[in-house]
Amino acid sequence: MFTTTDLEIVRKETPVTEKAGRKTVYVIEDNFFRFWYRFVSKNLSSVNSGRIRLIYDAVIKKYYSDYMGLVFEKMCKEYLLNYENNPDFAIKEVGQWWGTDKKTRKEIQIDIVGTPVAGKEYIIGSCKYKNEKIGVGELQLLQEYAEAFGFGDKYHYYIFSKGDFTDALIEKADAGEVKLISLEDMYF
């Protein structure tokens, strides 16, 4: 008998620096099932009666960016593992990290953490599936999160965006403080 994890419908996720245990969560891995349970199953009577066009704006379009955010995160992780080449820093794995910031006592979540094969250099990244420009505030937030994460001696910051970046953030990238990767950079 196969389980949903065997079929890769559901997967266990643990913060990238942790061993499986109390911080483990289960997430729907398969995008079809995520879409079904997010949008279709709750509105099955409308779908079956052919009224999906009447509710599309309120049910799907309004929340589609939220749904695609997790898909985009997965695309960004795959990009880092398969296409990003940095000879000075070999990545062992890419995942998420979540935990408590000891200074603020607030829960934080880092979209992307790339762990090193050796050493204490880490990738700390953010994935934004929005049509708006991403600014310097996102880099500052990543820097705060890296401090709360606390495992590394050196951090490489990456910001992935569906949209574009502000001129001020592009200046930071030109100075080598952050690497900016758009959806176009990834696949076009």
N, C-alpha and C positions, 0 to 999 in steps of 0.2 A: 504494500500500500504506500503510495506516495503522499507526502505532506505538501502543504503550500510552499514551504521553504525549499523542498526538493524540486518543485516545479518552477521555482524562482518567481512565484507570484508575490510572496511575502519574504522579507529578509530581516535578519537581526542586524541592528546597527548599534555600535558601541563607540564612544568617543575614541578617536584614532590613537590616543596614547594609553588607553585603558585596556584591561583584560575583560573578557565577557563576564558580566556579573550584574550588580544592582543597577548600573547605569545603562543597561541594554534596553533598547526599545525595538518594537517591530514596526516596519513600514511596508506599505504596499509598493512593491518593486515594479510590477508590470504596469505600464502606462495605460493599457486598455482597461484593466480592472480599476485603477485609480480614477480614470475618467468615468467609468460606469458607476462606481459607488459615490463619486462626488456629484455627478449631474443627472444621470439617467435613472438610477434606482429610486430616487426620491420623487421623480416626476414621471413615473412609468405610465400613469393613466393619461397624461397629456401626450406622451409619445405614442402610446397605443391608439389614441383617438385622432392622431394626426394634427394635434394642436401645438406641436413643438415650436413652430415658427412664431406663434403668439406669445410664447413665454421665453423664447431664446434670449432676448436682451436682458431680462431680469434674472434668469437662471444661469445661463452659460456665459454670455458675453461679459457681464459685470464681474465675474470671478475668474475668467479665463487666465488672466495674467498671474493670479495666485497659483492656479493649477500648473501653469507652464514654468513657474519659478523653480519647482523641484526638478522638472525635466531639464531646464537650463543648467541647474547645478550639476546634474549628472553629465551633461555635455561638457561643461567646464572641467570637471575632474578627468574625463576621458581625454580631453585636449591636453591637459598637463602631462598625463601619463604617456600619451602616444605621439604628441607633436612638439611639445616644448623641449628645446634642447639647450641645456645649460651645462657645459662640460665641467664647470667648477663645483657643481652641486647635483649629485645623483639622487633621485627620488626613489624611495622604497615603496611607499604607498601614499594614497591621497584619500582623505576622508573628512568627516566633520569632527568638530570638538565642541562640547558644551560642558559648562561647569559654573561655579560661583566665583565672581570677582571678589577677592578677599577684602579689597579696599571699599567697594561700594555695597557689598553683600547682595548683589543682584546677579541673577542668572544671565549668562551670556551664551551665545552660540556663534561659532565661526563656521562659515559656509565651507571653506576649504582649508585644510591643513595638509601640507605635503611634508612627510617625514623623511629624514635623511637615511641613506644607506649607512653612512658613518658620520660621526661628528654631531654638532649641535646647531646646524643651520636648518631652519624650517621655512616653508612657504606658508604665508598667512594670506588668505584670499577672500574676496567678496564677489558674489554673483548677483547682478541686478537685472532682472527681466522687466525693464521699464522703458518707455519711449522718451524719458526725460534725460537731460544731461546729468551725469554724476560729477560731484564736485569734491573739493579738498576735504570736506567734512567726512567723507567716506574713508579716506586715507587716515585721517586723525582717529577715527573710530577703530580702524584695523590696528593702529599702533597701540591704542588703549587695550584692545583685546589681546594683542600679543603680550603685553605686560601681564595681564591677568592669566594668560596661558602659561607663561613662565618656564617652559621647558628648554628654550633655545638661548644660545649666545648671540646669534645673528638671525635676522628675519628678512626674507625677501617678500615684498608685498605685491600682490596681483589683484587687479580689479577687472572683472569681466562685466560687460554691459551690452544689453540688446540695443540700447540707444547710443548716445555719444557722451563725451566728456567735456567738462568746462575747460576754458583756456588755462585757468590757474592750475588745474590738475594735470593738464598736458605739460605745463612748465615743470611740474614736479617729476613727471615721467622723463622729460628731457634731461633733467638733472640726475637721473638714475635712482630716484627715491621709490619709484613704483613702476610696475609694468602694467600697461593698459591694453586690454584685449577686447575688441568689439566682436560682435557676432560675425561681421564680415571678415575680420581677421581669421576667425576660426574656420570658416567653411567656404569662403568665396574667393 
